[in-house]
Amino acid sequence: MKKVFPVFLLLAAILFGGCSQKFQRGVKDFQSKWVGLKRKVTVYSASGEPVRTYEGRIDIEPTEYGNKIKFAHDGNMVLIFNMGVVVEELE
């Protein structure tokens, strides 16, 4: 019985460690969807030069296709087609 207890604790730590990250990810997803996260979105041209930068509480909506990004910024819906986009989460 005494040897089983440390093994159980080790197993529990491994399981809850993974669940903790999954839980934190779920909280982050919820916050992103309902409040928006403080983010910086930079749109790049085909030559790699920055075209426009958006910063603030931004909720990015996933799309079915990789050639479109859709997000809300300052109450306006922004749609970007066929452009390079980098999204950074700010602290």
Order of alpha helices (4+ residues) and beta strands (2+ residues): alpha-beta-beta-beta-beta-beta
